Amino acid sequence: MKDIALVGCGRISGRHIDAISKTSGCRIALVCDVDEAKAAATADKVGCPYVTDYNDITGVDVVSVLTPSGWHPKHASELAENTDVPYILCEKPVSLTLREAYEMFNRVDAAGKTILPVYQNRFNPLVRFTKDLIDSGKLGKIHQFICNVLWNRNDDYFKIGWHGTRELDGGVLYTQASHYVDMVHYFFGEVVEHKGIGGSLRDLEVYDSISATMSFPHGTVGTINATVSVFRENYLTEFTLIAEKGTIRLSGTNLNRIDSWDVEGLEKPDIDFAIDHVYGKGHDTVYEYISQERWEMFPARSDVLSGIRLMEMLSY
Ligand SMILES: NC(=O)c1ccc[n+]([C@@H]2O[C@H](COP(=O)([O-])OP(=O)(O)OC[C@H]3O[C@@H](n4cnc5c(N)ncnc54)[C@H](O)[C@@H]3O)[C@@H](O)[C@H]2O)c1
């Protein structure tokens, strides 16, 4: 049985609590929030003790960092240095800057601990299937991809705490589209050429809309368009792949549906899935891997760092 401590009892903590409750080999041993009312309410809901200072956490197998994004490097590093917890699960994005990401890995490594980044989109069965198909060569040359993340976050959303700030949020590519930037990085590797142009007509410190164009080592070119400024509600999430021997389009709230499939010699696989929330099913898999001690399933340091480098390149 793996004992987990949650640090940060905000919105995403509910998804972690749900995922852990579904995993027979994991349980929540402790929760922590600087806001004592939130910590107490979450502890009451889960049926566990709470602390308000993460430096007081001890005796658990994994601590999950669910605090505002810009603080992840500081919180993960201090948890590694000041507590006895060996594994530090860290919500996305692991860092808003490459410099802080390097520093965090160095400090966590020096403390003899391990960072487990939450890149749950990699555990989406459709994303995995597409990755395996690309790697198998069955699609031939990959000419182009189009990734559109066209969502709505209204003005009230940006009035909440850290949202829309340069220091803690980082903007649409970091907070909303980071799973999709990671997916492109996971599929195609290191970017060769790139150009990202950001815009904000909403008086935010960060970009609410970004159009980015990039190329990859085998000549694949593609675009990511991401916005939180669609009128009224989320409009579209899609990934279209144009290859020598096939065309595939994934869509649905979290790329949970193959809505177009034309691949030479291959029937459309029956792997669409339904979800009753916006986060996909990946957190369930994250805790399943933790319970099985399959640490190798989490992206390694070099992979995470080059993904953050890509996000930085596309954002400025
Ligand atoms: N993987 C996903 O799909 C997904 C989805 C949503 C959010 N997230 C990520 O999860 C993180 C949290 O997002 P959220 O929406 O839950 O934010 P939130 O603001 O609702 O919650 C953050 C919580 O952290 C607490 N906190 C801040 N500093 C702390 C400290 N030093 N010690 C303990 N607690 C502290 C705050 O009091 C707050 O309760 C962000 O990085 C976000 O990008 C990931």
PDBQT file of the ligand as one rigid body, heavy atoms in Angstrom, charges set to zero:
ROOT
HETATM    1  N1  LIG A 401      -3.409  17.863 -14.851  1.00  0.00    +0.000 N 
HETATM    2  C1  LIG A 401      -4.492  18.597 -15.055  1.00  0.00    +0.000 C 
HETATM    3  O1  LIG A 401      -5.331  18.284 -15.889  1.00  0.00    +0.000 OA
HETATM    4  C2  LIG A 401      -4.698  19.820 -14.219  1.00  0.00    +0.000 A 
HETATM    5  C3  LIG A 401      -5.960  20.418 -14.197  1.00  0.00    +0.000 A 
HETATM    6  C4  LIG A 401      -6.145  21.538 -13.395  1.00  0.00    +0.000 A 
HETATM    7  C5  LIG A 401      -5.073  22.077 -12.676  1.00  0.00    +0.000 A 
HETATM    8  N2  LIG A 401      -3.853  21.484 -12.772  1.00  0.00    +0.000 N 
HETATM    9  C6  LIG A 401      -2.699  22.068 -12.068  1.00  0.00    +0.000 C 
HETATM   10  O2  LIG A 401      -2.847  21.863 -10.672  1.00  0.00    +0.000 OA
HETATM   11  C7  LIG A 401      -2.270  22.951  -9.964  1.00  0.00    +0.000 C 
HETATM   12  C8  LIG A 401      -3.291  23.510  -8.969  1.00  0.00    +0.000 C 
HETATM   13  O3  LIG A 401      -4.416  24.000  -9.691  1.00  0.00    +0.000 OA
HETATM   14  P1  LIG A 401      -5.800  24.282  -8.938  1.00  0.00    +0.000 P 
HETATM   15  O4  LIG A 401      -6.761  24.675 -10.006  1.00  0.00    +0.000 OA
HETATM   16  O5  LIG A 401      -6.151  23.154  -8.037  1.00  0.00    +0.000 OA
HETATM   17  O6  LIG A 401      -5.412  25.580  -8.071  1.00  0.00    +0.000 OA
HETATM   18  P2  LIG A 401      -6.133  26.120  -6.760  1.00  0.00    +0.000 P 
HETATM   19  O7  LIG A 401      -5.766  27.554  -6.656  1.00  0.00    +0.000 OA
HETATM   20  O8  LIG A 401      -7.590  25.764  -6.793  1.00  0.00    +0.000 OA
HETATM   21  O9  LIG A 401      -5.450  25.277  -5.571  1.00  0.00    +0.000 OA
HETATM   22  C9  LIG A 401      -4.129  25.464  -5.161  1.00  0.00    +0.000 C 
HETATM   23  C10 LIG A 401      -4.074  25.248  -3.662  1.00  0.00    +0.000 C 
HETATM   24  O10 LIG A 401      -2.708  25.274  -3.243  1.00  0.00    +0.000 OA
HETATM   25  C11 LIG A 401      -2.697  25.872  -1.955  1.00  0.00    +0.000 C 
HETATM   26  N3  LIG A 401      -1.339  26.320  -1.634  1.00  0.00    +0.000 N 
HETATM   27  C12 LIG A 401      -0.653  27.389  -2.111  1.00  0.00    +0.000 A 
HETATM   28  N4  LIG A 401       0.563  27.447  -1.570  1.00  0.00    +0.000 NA
HETATM   29  C13 LIG A 401       0.666  26.385  -0.730  1.00  0.00    +0.000 A 
HETATM   30  C14 LIG A 401       1.710  25.900   0.113  1.00  0.00    +0.000 A 
HETATM   31  N5  LIG A 401       2.889  26.525   0.230  1.00  0.00    +0.000 N 
HETATM   32  N6  LIG A 401       1.476  24.762   0.818  1.00  0.00    +0.000 NA
HETATM   33  C15 LIG A 401       0.284  24.129   0.737  1.00  0.00    +0.000 A 
HETATM   34  N7  LIG A 401      -0.740  24.549  -0.044  1.00  0.00    +0.000 NA
HETATM   35  C16 LIG A 401      -0.533  25.659  -0.778  1.00  0.00    +0.000 A 
HETATM   36  C17 LIG A 401      -3.708  27.017  -2.072  1.00  0.00    +0.000 C 
HETATM   37  O11 LIG A 401      -4.125  27.494  -0.800  1.00  0.00    +0.000 OA
HETATM   38  C18 LIG A 401      -4.812  26.324  -2.855  1.00  0.00    +0.000 C 
HETATM   39  O12 LIG A 401      -5.766  25.727  -2.000  1.00  0.00    +0.000 OA
HETATM   40  C19 LIG A 401      -1.826  23.967 -11.020  1.00  0.00    +0.000 C 
HETATM   41  O13 LIG A 401      -0.454  23.834 -11.252  1.00  0.00    +0.000 OA
HETATM   42  C20 LIG A 401      -2.592  23.566 -12.262  1.00  0.00    +0.000 C 
HETATM   43  O14 LIG A 401      -1.925  23.887 -13.462  1.00  0.00    +0.000 OA
HETATM   44  C21 LIG A 401      -3.644  20.370 -13.512  1.00  0.00    +0.000 A 
ENDROOT
TORSDOF 0
